């Protein structure tokens, strides 16, 4: 059960849906550009920016992380 809960953390991560993209729109920037600019900001805005970048990377991967194979070399 813990593994399933850990795999679905993104569903509960967004506290205010649409708030970050609205801020980006008010700044007349794309969501990505706004996130890159504000990723080091303190407080809620910085958290939203970093989460937006995580979501973006996840979407590029198709939402699934590839399994890594550990190969020992001699």
N, C-alpha and C positions, 0 to 999 in steps of 0.2 A: 504494500500500500504506500509506503514512503517513496518508493521509486516512481510510482505513478504520479504522486503529488509533486515530486520534484520535476518531473518532465512537463507538467502543466503549469508552471509558475507564471508564464506570460499572460494567461487568462486573467489573473488577479493583479497584475502589475500596474495597470492603468487605473488611476484613481479618478481622473477627470478626462473622459474621452473627448477628443477634438480640441482641447484647450491649447496644446502645443502648436498644432497646425494653424489654429486661429491666430496665435501670436506671430507665427511666421508670415501669415497672410497680411496682418496689419503692418508688419515691417517690410512688406513688398519683397519678400525673399522666398525661395523654395524651402521646403522643410529641411532638406539636406544641408543647404547653405546656412540656414539659421541654426541648425543643430551643431554644425562645425564651429560656428562663431561663438555659441553659448555653452559649449560642452564643459568649459572650466568655470562657469559661473557658479556662485554659491547658492545654496537653497534649492527651492523647488524647480526653478528654471533650469539649473544645471542638471538636476536629476532627470527632468523631462528630456533634455537634450541628449544625455547619455543613453537613456532608454530608447529614444528614437533611433539612434545610431545602431543599437543592438537589434532592434526590430528590422532595420534596413538590411543589416548583414544576414539576419535569419531569413528574410524574404529572398535574398539573392541566392542562398543555399537551397531554396525550395522548402524551407521550414524544418529541414532535417539535417542533423550533423552527421557527417560521414564517420564511420567507425575507423579508429586508428589501429593499425597492426604494428605491434612491437616486434621488431626483428633483432635478434642478437647477432652481432657480427663477430667473427673470430679472427 
